[in-house]
Amino acid sequence: MTRTTYHYEGGVLVPRRKLLLSALAAGAGATLGFPALGNNKPLKGVTLNASLFSTAYSKQLRPLIPEFEEATGAKINFDTPSFPVYNQRTDLELSTKGSAFDAVNVTFIYSSRWINSGWLTPLDDYLRDPSKTPASFDAQDFLPGALAPEKGSDGKLYGLPWLAEVMLAAAPRFDLWQREGLGLPGTTDALLASVQKLNRKERAAGFVAENHYGWTFIPFLQAFGGDVFRKAPHDLYPALDTPQAIAAADYFARLLREFGPDGVVSFTPDQALQSLKTGRGHYGVQGQVYLAQLADKEGGKFAGTTAWGHVPAGPAGRFPGTAVHGWGIPVGSKNKDAAWQFISWATSKATLQRVVADGYSAPTRRSNLESAAYQQRMRVNGYDLGKLVSEGLDLAAKQGHMAYRTVAPYPQVDQQIDKAIALIVSGQSTPEQAMKQAQAGSLAELRRAGVAV
């Protein structure tokens, strides 16, 4: 990425690049989206501890941080451990309201716990204060579906989203589908009929999914009219042994057992993607962070024939899985104002656009989704992946079906679901036996976590 330097103009940090300076001279008002920080080096002597799990965004953001440090005078300690380590460490630190972190990722699966426990700082006052946030930051540019999970039960905003992932479907050899007279399936019935017809044609399996079934199975569970809990986040009594849940598990396990590749129950996300990229799978469901890679002409064997679409709808409707992560400020931080300067920079239009230009495929701003760099990469073979992502996020925000994944004890239930689907696929249990076992295991885990069920 090109290094950019900045200076203050009218109290706002702006880049020195000729292109943006020309826009300023022309009255376009192009700025980096930095808050109005006042004099040069306004954060000199301030050390900020920022923590985010290791991901594509954190790797792309890291080389930009020296620019923020140079412009503000702040020193940023940027910690990026693995996802499980990050969550364990941050959950403990937030629960004590400690001051070890100034800016943290609001992990999607813990957002309800962290926000509604009062462990994070409301951001609304920062957004409303023009001395801290210029109009150019444009918070309305964030996708509504990306902002929704960052709000608490009090309606206040506690995080600025940097990642918005939506589960999509893809068919790498769609030319074969068309030769067979098939379209991309829009329903669960159509999907089953399609994979039955295509399975093993040209030595490719009909259906591929990663073995994190607490993520890949849930859109099918909800499509059949089931859910993880009776009514998350308020009623956390498990609902895994209902007739709808058992029917969904039977359907999903059948896709894997009869039409999946050999060893599919051990497939990681990367293995599932590789199966599609090499043409060993006719149809798969994954987040767009993975499926967008099928458009890579250098690394994708079937970039020119891939089709993308929404996950199929079932009798109860369509329920795409979504995941949103955002930057937040712990209540124990001693540098809240400085932390705000950092996270508003990290989620500004310009910063997010730079990581998008570098290949990032999960931005949270509409301007980034509609940018030429994103559109050039995400409009492929007549399919608009950015539009599919936006539609999925909007549907999730409208229906609220992702509430199950934002409650604190979901990871324990997630493991029960993983076990249940694997048992059904392997033939060790019937769908009814496995889902009743998952129900009992989930109840035990919830009670162990102190949930009244």
Secondary structure, DSSP 8 states (H G I E B T S, - for coil): -----EEEETTEEEE--HHHHHHHHTT--------B--SSSTTTT-EEEEE--SSHHHHHHGGGHHHHHHHH--EEEEE---HHHHHHHHHHHHHTT-SS-SEEEE-GGGHHHHHHTT-B---HHHHH-TTTS-GGG-GGGB-HHHHGGGB-TTS-B--EEEEEEEEEEEETTHHHHHHTT-----BHHHHHHHHHHHTTGGG-BS-B--S-HHHHTHHHHHHTT--SEEETTTEEEE-TTSHHHHHHHHHHHHHHHHHS-TTGGG--HHHHHHHHHTTSBS-EEEEHHHHGGGG-TTT-TTTTT-EEEE--BBTTB----EEEEEEE-BTT-S-HHHHHHHHHHHTSHHHHHHHHHTT-----BHHHHTSHHHHHHHEETTEEHHHHHHHHHHHHHHH-GGGGGGSTTHHHHHHHHHHHHHHHHHTSS-HHHHHHHHHHHHHHHHHHTT---
